[in-house]
Amino acid sequence: MTKKNYIVLIVILLVGSVQAQQPLELVLQERGEVVVSVEWEHLKNIENIESLSIEMPVNGKSMVYLNAKQYNYFIENNIPFVPEVAPSFLYKAKMANDQSEMSNWDAYPSYEVYLDLMEQFTKKFPDLCQIDTIGYSTNKRLLLALKITANINNSNARPEFLYSSSMHGDELVGYVLMLRLADYLLNNMDNEQVASLVNNVNIYINPLANPDGTFYTSNSTVSGAKRFNANFVDINRNFPDPKRGDHPDGEQWQPETVAMMNFMEKHNFVLSMNHHGGIEVINYPWDTFSKRHADDEWFKFISRDYVDTVHAINDTYMTDLSNGITNGYDWYEVAGGRQDYVNYFLRGREITSELSTVKLPDAGTLPDYWNYNYKSLLNYINQALYGVTGFVTNSLGNPLKATITIPNYDEDSTHVRTQESGVYYRFLKGGKYTMVFEADGYETREFTDVIVEDFMQTELSVILKKHTGINDAKVLSANIYPNPANELINIEFSEYVNNTSQIAIYNVLGKQVHYSVNESSNIFKISIRGFSPGIYHISIRNGVNSVSEKLIIN
C-alpha cells in the first residue's frame, strides 16, 4: 500500500460507517494496529482493561490502540467504536537527514542520524561518555544508552540514574529532548550544576526504547510511527506486574522488554524517569495498586518540584489533572507498566513524564518543550544526591549485603539493599525516621531519629558485628598508615598478596576518588594531596580476596 493510498484510506475511515469493518482490517494488515475512540461507558467494564492501550476519557470518550487480537475482541463483543487518525499522521514530521540539521534541535533525527549523534558524543567527549548497548529490537535495531559521568572508566559506586524515552514509538518529544540533554550536559561542564551532576552521578540516557515503532515506515521518517513494537505489542503493558504476575497482557516478553529488564537488573539505578506523551503531567506510583506507595509523600514532593520548576517558566504548560501531577492508579489503572516493575521488583524509584498533549508535535515546537523542561530535568537528576546514604561493612571494613528497612513504614518491596561496594541509597521526604540494618550472620542494628531534610543528604554508615561466637574471617590484610593522614598514605600488604592488586578510594557519598593498580609489591604509596578532609573507604582486591578499610584525611 502506497502512502498516498493509505492517506485516502484514512479519509474513508473517518467518513465511513463504524460498521464498515473491512477498511480497518486493511489497516491492521498494513500496520498491525488501529486507533479508535470509544465511549467510556462501553470500556469501563471490559475484563482486563488495565492491559489495554487506552487513554483516559476526554468528554466521555477514550482513544484506544488495538492490535488484531484486541480488535477482534471488540468486534465479537459488539463494543462500538469510531476509527481515528493515528497521531503520527496529524503532522508531517520535519526530519534531519544529517547531523548539521540537528543544530537547532527543531527536527526529528532519522534512525541513522540518531546513531551518528550518539557516536559523535563519544568521539568528542571520550572521557565523559560512552555508549552502552542495551540490546536489540524485534527488527534488530539498536537499543542504546549513553553513559555520562566524569572519569568514565573509574566511576564505580556513584549513584546510577536513568532517563528513558519513547517506548511508545509515536510519543517522540522525549526522543529529541533526551538527545539534547546529553548534548547540554557534555557541552556545559563550566556550569556549576552540570559539573556537580556529571562528577557525582552515573547518568544513563536511553533516547529511543522502541525504534521499530518509531521508524515503522522507514529509517528516514517518524511520520506514521506506531505505538506498538514490530510484534504489535504495547511494551508498557509487557513487564512483570506486582499484582498480575509475569505476563499481565497475555503476551510473551518482547525483545525490547527483555533487553531493558536485563539492562536495569545489571545496573543499580537508584532513580529513573520514563518519558511518554499524549497529556502533560508527571505520573507517580503505583499504577497497579489503589493503595499508596510507602514513599507517596516523597513521590508527590519530587513530582511537584518538577512541575513547579516548569511553571516558573510557563505556567500554562503541564497543568493537566492535579495541576500537572497525578497518582497513577487515580488516573487510570495500568498492568505491566515499567514504572511499577522498577519500583516493586528492582526496588528502584521511577516516575513517568507525559511531555506533550500532541504525541508527535510539529518539530518547530521542540525547542519550546526543551525550554519548559530542561531545568526540571537537571533538578530531577540532582535528587539522586539527596536522602540517606552510606556504607554497610563488617568490623574489618568489608562491604556487606545488607537490607535497610524503615519499620511500620516500608511495604510492597519499598525497602532498599546495599550494592556490591556496600553503599546504599534511601530517598525520603524530610522528617525523622527509624532505620534498621540487617545482614545474614550479623547482629541487627537500629537507628532512631535519623533526620532527613529536603534537598539535603544525610550520611549514615554502619558497621555490623558478627553474631556471638562467629568471627570475621580476614581474607586479605593491609596496614594503612599514617591514619589519619593529610598528604601520603602507605599500604602494607600481608604475605597473602603475591599478584596484582586493585586499589580504589571512595568518599562517604560512594564516589570513587582514586583508582590504581599495585604490581606485586607488599608496600604501596598513594598521594592524597588535594583530597578534602573527611572519612574515606579504601577497597583493595587481590584475585578473589578483598578488604575494605576506613581512612581519615585531615
C-alpha positions as CSV (number, residue, x, y, z in Angstrom):
1,M,0.0,0.0,0.0
2,T,1.5,3.4,-1.0
3,K,1.5,6.3,1.4
4,K,-1.0,8.1,-0.9
5,N,-3.4,5.2,-0.8
6,Y,-3.0,4.9,2.9
7,I,-4.0,8.6,3.4
8,V,-7.0,8.0,1.2
9,L,-7.9,5.0,3.3
10,I,-7.7,7.1,6.5
11,V,-10.2,9.6,4.9
12,I,-12.5,6.7,4.1
13,L,-12.3,5.5,7.7
14,L,-13.2,8.9,9.1
15,V,-16.3,9.4,6.9
16,G,-17.4,5.8,6.7
17,S,-19.8,3.9,8.9
18,V,-18.5,2.2,12.1
19,Q,-19.9,-0.9,10.7
20,A,-17.6,-0.8,7.6
21,Q,-15.1,-3.1,9.1
22,Q,-13.1,-4.0,6.0
23,P,-11.1,-0.8,5.8
24,L,-9.9,-1.1,9.4
25,E,-8.9,-4.7,8.7
26,L,-6.8,-3.5,5.8
27,V,-5.1,-1.0,8.2
28,L,-4.5,-3.8,10.7
29,Q,-3.0,-5.9,7.9
30,E,-0.7,-3.0,6.9
31,R,0.3,-1.5,10.3
32,G,-0.7,-4.1,12.9
33,E,-2.6,-1.5,15.0
34,V,-5.5,0.8,14.6
35,V,-6.6,3.8,16.7
36,V,-10.3,4.1,17.7
37,S,-12.3,6.3,20.0
38,V,-14.8,4.6,22.4
39,E,-17.4,5.9,24.8
40,W,-16.1,5.3,28.3
41,E,-19.3,3.7,29.3
42,H,-18.5,0.9,26.8
43,L,-15.0,0.5,28.0
44,K,-15.1,0.6,31.8
45,N,-16.4,-2.9,32.3
46,I,-14.1,-4.7,29.9
47,E,-12.2,-7.6,31.5
48,N,-8.5,-6.8,31.9
49,I,-9.0,-3.3,30.7
50,E,-5.8,-2.4,32.6
51,S,-3.8,-4.3,29.9
52,L,-5.3,-2.4,27.0
53,S,-3.6,0.6,25.4
54,I,-6.2,3.2,26.4
55,E,-6.1,6.8,27.2
56,M,-8.4,8.3,29.8
57,P,-11.6,9.9,28.6
58,V,-12.0,13.4,27.3
59,N,-15.6,14.5,27.0
60,G,-16.6,10.9,27.8
61,K,-14.5,9.3,25.0
62,S,-11.2,7.4,25.2
63,M,-8.6,6.8,22.5
64,V,-7.7,3.1,22.2
65,Y,-4.9,1.4,20.3
66,L,-5.9,-2.1,19.2
67,N,-3.9,-4.9,17.6
68,A,-5.6,-7.6,15.6
69,K,-6.5,-9.8,18.6
70,Q,-7.9,-6.9,20.6
71,Y,-9.8,-5.6,17.5
72,N,-11.4,-9.0,17.1
73,Y,-12.4,-8.9,20.8
74,F,-14.2,-5.6,20.2
75,I,-16.0,-6.9,17.2
76,E,-17.0,-10.2,18.8
77,N,-18.3,-8.4,21.9
78,N,-20.1,-5.7,19.9
79,I,-18.2,-2.8,21.5
80,P,-18.9,0.3,19.4
81,F,-16.1,2.5,18.3
82,V,-15.2,5.2,15.8
83,P,-12.0,5.0,13.7
84,E,-9.5,7.8,14.3
85,V,-6.4,9.0,12.5
86,A,-3.2,7.7,14.1
87,P,-1.5,10.7,15.9
88,S,1.7,10.2,13.9
89,F,-0.2,11.3,10.8
90,L,-1.5,14.6,12.2
91,Y,1.7,16.4,11.2
92,K,4.3,15.7,8.6
93,A,7.4,15.3,10.6
94,K,10.4,17.5,9.7
95,M,13.3,15.2,9.6
96,A,17.1,15.7,9.9
97,N,19.0,13.6,7.5
98,D,22.4,14.6,8.7
99,Q,23.9,15.9,12.0
100,S,24.1,19.5,10.9
101,E,20.3,19.6,10.5
102,M,20.0,19.0,14.3
103,S,22.0,22.1,15.2
104,N,18.8,23.9,16.3
105,W,17.1,20.8,17.7
106,D,13.9,21.6,15.7
107,A,13.8,18.4,13.7
108,Y,13.4,14.7,14.4
109,P,16.6,12.7,13.6
110,S,16.4,9.8,11.2
111,Y,17.5,6.5,12.6
112,E,20.9,6.9,11.0
113,V,21.3,10.4,12.3
114,Y,20.3,9.2,15.8
115,L,23.1,6.6,15.7
116,D,25.5,9.2,14.4
117,L,24.7,11.7,17.2
118,M,25.2,9.1,19.8
119,E,28.6,8.1,18.3
120,Q,29.6,11.8,17.9
121,F,29.1,12.4,21.6
122,T,31.6,9.6,22.5
123,K,34.1,10.8,19.9
124,K,34.0,14.4,21.1
125,F,33.9,13.6,24.8
126,P,35.6,10.2,25.3
127,D,36.4,11.0,29.0
128,L,32.8,11.9,29.8
129,C,30.7,9.4,27.9
130,Q,30.4,6.0,26.3
131,I,27.7,4.0,24.6
132,D,26.1,1.1,26.3
133,T,24.2,-1.3,24.1
134,I,21.0,-2.3,26.0
135,G,20.1,-4.9,23.3
136,Y,18.3,-5.1,20.0
137,S,14.7,-4.5,19.0
138,T,12.4,-7.1,17.3
139,N,13.7,-6.0,13.9
140,K,17.3,-5.8,15.1
141,R,17.6,-2.1,15.5
142,L,19.9,-1.0,18.3
143,L,18.6,-0.1,21.8
144,L,21.2,2.3,23.1
145,A,22.1,4.2,26.3
146,L,24.6,6.9,26.6
147,K,26.5,6.9,29.9
148,I,27.7,10.3,31.0
149,T,29.9,10.8,34.0
150,A,33.3,12.2,34.8
151,N,36.4,9.9,34.6
152,I,34.2,7.5,32.7
153,N,36.4,4.4,33.2
154,N,36.6,4.8,37.0
155,S,33.1,5.7,38.1
156,N,32.2,2.8,40.4
157,A,30.0,3.4,43.5
158,R,28.4,6.6,42.2
159,P,24.6,6.5,42.2
160,E,23.3,5.4,38.9
161,F,20.5,7.3,37.2
162,L,18.4,6.5,34.1
163,Y,16.3,8.6,31.7
164,S,14.5,6.6,29.0
165,S,12.0,7.7,26.3
166,S,9.6,6.7,23.6
167,M,8.8,3.1,24.5
168,H,5.6,4.1,22.8
169,G,7.0,4.6,19.3
170,D,4.8,7.5,18.4
171,E,5.4,9.6,21.6
172,L,8.5,11.5,20.5
173,V,9.1,14.7,22.3
174,G,11.3,12.9,24.8
175,Y,13.3,11.3,21.9
176,V,14.7,14.7,20.9
177,L,14.8,16.2,24.4
178,M,17.0,13.3,25.6
179,L,19.5,13.8,22.8
180,R,19.6,17.5,23.5
181,L,20.0,16.8,27.3
182,A,23.1,14.7,26.5
183,D,24.5,17.4,24.3
184,Y,23.8,20.0,27.0
185,L,25.5,18.0,29.8
186,L,28.6,17.3,27.8
187,N,29.0,20.9,26.5
188,N,28.3,22.7,29.7
189,M,30.8,21.4,32.2
190,D,31.6,25.0,33.1
191,N,28.1,25.2,34.6
192,E,28.2,24.5,38.3
193,Q,25.1,22.4,38.5
194,V,26.0,20.4,35.4
195,A,29.6,19.8,36.7
196,S,28.2,18.6,40.0
197,L,25.8,16.1,38.3
198,V,28.4,14.8,35.9
199,N,31.1,14.5,38.6
200,N,28.8,12.7,41.1
201,V,26.2,10.7,39.2
202,N,26.5,8.0,36.6
203,I,23.8,9.3,34.2
204,Y,22.4,7.0,31.6
205,I,20.2,8.3,28.8
206,N,18.2,6.0,26.5
207,P,16.5,8.3,24.0
208,L,14.7,5.6,22.0
209,A,13.3,2.5,23.6
210,N,11.1,1.3,20.7
211,P,12.9,2.2,17.4
212,D,10.8,-0.3,15.4
213,G,7.6,1.6,16.4
214,T,9.2,5.0,15.8
215,F,10.6,4.1,12.4
216,Y,7.8,1.8,11.3
217,T,7.5,3.3,7.8
218,S,11.3,3.7,7.2
219,N,14.5,4.7,8.9
220,S,14.2,8.2,7.3
221,T,11.0,9.4,8.8
222,V,8.9,9.2,12.0
223,S,5.7,10.1,10.1
224,G,3.4,7.1,10.5
225,A,5.1,6.0,13.7
226,K,3.3,3.3,15.7
227,R,2.7,2.9,19.5
228,F,3.4,-0.9,19.5
229,N,6.6,-2.7,18.6
230,A,7.1,-4.8,15.5
231,N,5.2,-7.7,17.1
232,F,2.1,-5.4,17.7
233,V,2.7,-5.4,21.5
234,D,2.5,-2.4,23.8
235,I,5.9,-2.6,25.6
236,N,4.5,-0.6,28.5
237,R,2.0,-3.4,29.3
238,N,4.6,-6.1,28.8
239,F,6.6,-6.0,32.1
240,P,6.0,-8.2,35.1
241,D,3.3,-6.8,37.3
242,P,3.2,-6.8,41.1
243,K,-0.4,-7.8,41.2
244,R,-1.0,-9.8,38.0
245,G,2.3,-11.7,37.5
246,D,4.8,-12.1,34.7
247,H,2.5,-11.7,31.7
248,P,-0.4,-9.4,32.6
249,D,-1.1,-8.6,28.9
250,G,-1.2,-12.3,27.9
251,E,1.9,-11.8,25.6
252,Q,5.4,-13.2,25.8
253,W,8.1,-10.8,26.9
254,Q,9.2,-8.9,23.9
255,P,12.9,-8.5,22.9
256,E,12.7,-4.8,23.9
257,T,11.2,-5.8,27.3
258,V,13.8,-8.5,28.0
259,A,16.7,-6.2,26.9
260,M,15.5,-3.4,29.2
261,M,14.9,-5.8,32.2
262,N,18.4,-7.3,31.8
263,F,19.9,-3.8,31.5
264,M,18.2,-2.5,34.5
265,E,18.9,-5.5,36.6
266,K,22.6,-5.3,35.7
267,H,22.8,-1.8,36.9
268,N,21.7,-0.3,40.2
269,F,19.5,2.6,39.0
270,V,18.6,4.4,42.2
271,L,16.4,6.9,40.4
272,S,14.8,6.9,36.9
273,M,12.2,8.5,34.7
274,N,10.4,7.2,31.7
275,H,9.2,9.8,29.1
276,H,5.8,9.5,27.3
277,G,3.3,11.8,25.6
278,G,-0.4,12.4,25.0
279,I,-1.0,14.6,28.0
280,E,1.1,16.9,30.1
281,V,1.6,15.5,33.6
282,I,4.0,13.8,35.9
283,N,2.7,10.3,37.0
284,Y,4.0,8.6,40.2
285,P,3.3,5.1,41.6
286,W,1.5,2.9,42.0
287,D,-0.2,2.2,38.6
288,T,-1.4,-1.2,39.6
289,F,-2.3,-0.8,43.3
290,S,-5.1,1.5,44.6
291,K,-3.2,1.8,47.9
292,R,-0.4,4.4,48.2
293,H,3.3,3.7,47.9
294,A,5.1,3.9,51.2
295,D,7.1,6.8,49.8
296,D,3.9,8.6,48.5
297,E,4.8,11.9,50.2
298,W,8.3,11.8,48.7
299,F,6.9,10.9,45.2
300,K,4.4,13.8,45.4
301,F,7.2,16.1,46.6
302,I,9.6,15.3,43.7
303,S,6.8,15.4,41.1
304,R,5.6,18.8,42.4
305,D,9.2,20.1,42.3
306,Y,9.5,19.1,38.7
307,V,6.2,20.8,37.7
308,D,6.7,23.9,39.9
309,T,10.1,24.4,38.1
310,V,8.2,24.1,34.8
311,H,5.6,26.6,35.9
312,A,8.2,29.2,36.8
313,I,9.0,29.2,33.0
314,N,5.5,28.7,31.6
315,D,2.5,28.4,33.9
316,T,0.2,27.2,31.1
317,Y,2.2,24.1,30.3
318,M,1.9,20.8,32.3
319,T,-1.3,21.8,34.1
320,D,-3.3,18.6,33.4
321,L,-5.0,16.6,36.2
322,S,-3.9,17.8,39.6
323,N,-2.1,20.9,38.2
324,G,0.5,18.7,36.5
325,I,0.9,15.7,38.7
326,T,-1.1,12.5,39.4
327,N,-1.0,9.2,41.2
328,G,-1.0,6.5,38.5
329,Y,-3.9,4.5,39.8
330,D,-6.0,7.6,40.4
331,W,-5.5,8.5,36.8
332,Y,-6.2,5.0,35.3
333,E,-5.0,1.6,36.2
334,V,-2.2,0.1,34.2
335,A,-0.9,-3.5,34.4
336,G,2.5,-4.5,33.1
337,G,4.0,-0.9,33.1
338,R,7.7,-0.3,33.6
339,Q,7.2,2.1,36.4
340,D,5.7,-0.5,38.8
341,Y,8.2,-3.1,37.6
342,V,11.1,-0.8,38.6
343,N,9.6,0.2,41.9
344,Y,8.4,-3.2,43.0
345,F,10.8,-5.8,41.6
346,L,14.1,-3.7,41.4
347,R,13.4,-1.6,44.5
348,G,14.3,1.5,42.4
349,R,12.5,4.8,42.3
350,E,10.9,5.7,39.0
351,I,8.2,8.2,37.9
352,T,6.7,8.8,34.4
353,S,6.5,12.0,32.5
354,E,3.9,12.9,29.9
355,L,5.6,15.7,28.0
356,S,3.1,16.9,25.3
357,T,-0.6,16.7,24.6
358,V,0.3,16.1,21.0
359,K,2.3,12.9,20.8
360,L,4.2,13.9,17.6
361,P,4.1,17.7,17.5
362,D,5.3,20.0,14.8
363,A,9.1,19.8,15.1
364,G,9.3,23.6,15.2
365,T,7.8,23.4,18.7
366,L,10.5,21.1,20.1
367,P,12.8,24.0,21.3
368,D,9.8,25.2,23.4
369,Y,9.5,21.9,25.1
370,W,13.2,21.9,25.9
371,N,12.9,25.4,27.4
372,Y,10.0,24.3,29.5
373,N,11.7,21.1,30.8
374,Y,15.4,21.4,30.9
375,K,15.8,22.9,34.3
376,S,13.4,20.3,35.8
377,L,15.4,17.5,34.0
378,L,18.6,18.7,35.7
379,N,16.9,19.1,39.1
380,Y,15.5,15.6,38.9
381,I,18.9,14.1,38.4
382,N,20.1,16.1,41.4
383,Q,17.5,14.1,43.5
384,A,19.9,11.2,43.3
385,L,22.3,13.0,45.6
386,Y,19.8,13.6,48.4
387,G,18.2,11.3,51.0
388,V,20.1,8.9,53.3
389,T,23.3,7.1,52.1
390,G,26.4,5.4,53.4
391,F,28.3,2.1,53.6
392,V,27.4,-1.0,55.5
393,T,30.5,-3.0,56.4
394,N,31.7,-5.6,58.9
395,S,34.2,-5.0,61.7
396,L,37.1,-5.5,59.2
397,G,35.7,-2.9,56.8
398,N,34.5,-5.5,54.2
399,P,31.2,-4.5,52.4
400,L,28.1,-6.4,53.4
401,K,25.0,-7.4,51.5
402,A,22.5,-5.7,53.8
403,T,18.8,-4.8,53.8
404,I,17.8,-1.4,55.1
405,T,14.2,-1.2,56.4
406,I,12.0,1.5,58.0
407,P,9.7,-0.3,60.5
408,N,6.0,0.4,60.3
409,Y,6.7,2.3,57.0
410,D,8.1,0.1,54.3
411,E,5.8,-2.4,52.5
412,D,5.4,-3.8,49.0
413,S,9.1,-4.1,48.4
414,T,9.9,-0.5,49.3
415,H,13.0,-1.3,51.4
416,V,16.4,-1.0,49.9
417,R,19.6,-3.1,49.8
418,T,23.3,-2.3,49.6
419,Q,25.2,-2.5,46.4
420,E,28.4,-4.5,45.8
421,S,30.6,-1.8,47.4
422,G,28.4,-1.8,50.5
423,V,26.8,1.6,49.6
424,Y,23.0,2.2,49.8
425,Y,20.7,5.0,48.9
426,R,17.3,5.7,50.6
427,F,15.3,8.6,49.3
428,L,12.8,10.1,51.8
429,K,10.6,13.1,52.4
430,G,12.0,15.4,55.1
431,G,11.4,14.1,58.7
432,K,12.6,11.7,61.3
433,Y,12.9,8.0,60.6
434,T,13.9,4.8,62.3
435,M,16.2,2.7,60.1
436,V,17.1,-1.0,60.6
437,F,20.2,-2.6,59.1
438,E,20.3,-6.4,58.7
439,A,22.7,-8.9,57.1
440,D,22.9,-12.7,57.3
441,G,25.1,-13.8,60.2
442,Y,25.4,-10.3,61.7
443,E,23.7,-8.6,64.6
444,T,20.9,-6.2,63.5
445,R,21.3,-2.5,64.3
446,E,18.6,0.0,64.6
447,F,19.0,3.8,64.4
448,T,16.2,6.1,65.7
449,D,15.6,9.7,64.9
450,V,17.5,9.7,61.6
451,I,17.0,13.2,60.4
452,V,16.2,13.7,56.7
453,E,16.0,17.2,55.2
454,D,14.6,18.0,51.7
455,F,17.2,18.8,49.1
456,M,19.9,17.6,51.5
457,Q,21.9,14.4,52.0
458,T,22.2,12.5,55.4
459,E,25.3,10.3,55.7
460,L,24.8,7.2,57.8
461,S,27.5,4.4,57.5
462,V,27.0,1.3,59.7
463,I,29.3,-1.4,60.9
464,L,27.6,-4.7,61.7
465,K,29.1,-7.2,64.2
466,K,29.1,-11.0,63.7
467,H,26.7,-12.9,65.9
468,T,28.3,-14.1,69.2
469,G,30.7,-16.9,68.6
470,I,31.3,-16.2,65.0
471,N,34.5,-14.4,64.0
472,D,35.0,-12.4,60.8
473,A,37.4,-14.2,58.5
474,K,40.2,-12.0,57.2
475,V,40.6,-12.8,53.5
476,L,43.2,-10.1,52.9
477,S,45.1,-7.9,55.3
478,A,46.6,-4.5,54.8
479,N,48.1,-1.9,57.2
480,I,47.3,1.7,56.2
481,Y,49.5,4.4,57.7
482,P,49.5,7.1,58.8
483,N,45.8,7.1,59.5
484,P,44.7,9.9,59.9
485,A,46.8,11.3,57.1
486,N,47.0,14.5,55.0
487,E,49.5,14.1,52.2
488,L,50.6,10.5,51.7
489,I,49.4,7.1,52.8
490,N,51.3,3.8,52.8
491,I,49.5,0.5,52.2
492,E,51.5,-2.5,53.5
493,F,50.0,-5.9,52.4
494,S,50.2,-9.2,54.2
495,E,52.1,-12.2,52.8
496,Y,48.9,-13.3,51.0
497,V,49.5,-10.7,48.4
498,N,51.5,-12.2,45.6
499,N,50.0,-10.7,42.4
500,T,48.4,-7.5,41.1
501,S,46.0,-5.7,43.5
502,Q,43.4,-3.1,42.6
503,I,43.0,-0.2,45.0
504,A,40.1,2.2,45.0
505,I,39.2,5.0,47.4
506,Y,35.6,6.2,47.9
507,N,34.3,9.2,49.7
508,V,31.3,9.0,52.1
509,L,28.9,9.5,49.2
510,G,30.2,6.4,47.5
511,K,32.0,8.4,44.8
512,Q,35.3,6.9,43.6
513,V,38.1,9.4,44.0
514,H,41.1,7.3,43.3
515,Y,41.9,4.1,41.4
516,S,45.3,2.4,41.0
517,V,47.0,-0.9,40.5
518,N,49.7,-2.4,42.7
519,E,52.0,-4.6,40.7
520,S,53.2,-7.4,43.1
521,S,54.6,-5.2,45.8
522,N,54.0,-5.5,49.5
523,I,54.2,-1.7,50.1
524,F,52.4,0.8,48.0
525,K,52.3,4.6,48.4
526,I,49.3,6.8,47.4
527,S,49.3,10.6,47.3
528,I,46.2,12.1,48.8
529,R,47.1,15.8,48.3
530,G,44.1,17.7,47.3
531,F,41.6,15.4,48.9
532,S,39.0,17.1,51.1
533,P,39.1,16.3,54.8
534,G,36.7,13.6,55.9
535,I,36.1,9.9,56.1
536,Y,37.0,7.7,53.1
537,H,36.9,3.9,52.4
538,I,39.7,2.1,50.7
539,S,38.7,-1.1,48.8
540,I,41.5,-3.5,47.9
541,R,41.0,-6.5,45.7
542,N,43.6,-9.2,45.1
543,G,42.3,-12.0,42.9
544,V,39.2,-13.3,44.7
545,N,40.2,-11.8,48.0
546,S,39.2,-8.3,49.1
547,V,39.3,-6.0,52.1
548,S,37.9,-2.5,52.8
549,E,39.4,-0.1,55.4
550,K,38.4,3.3,56.7
551,L,40.7,6.2,56.1
552,I,40.5,9.6,57.8
553,I,42.0,12.6,56.0
554,N,42.6,15.7,58.0
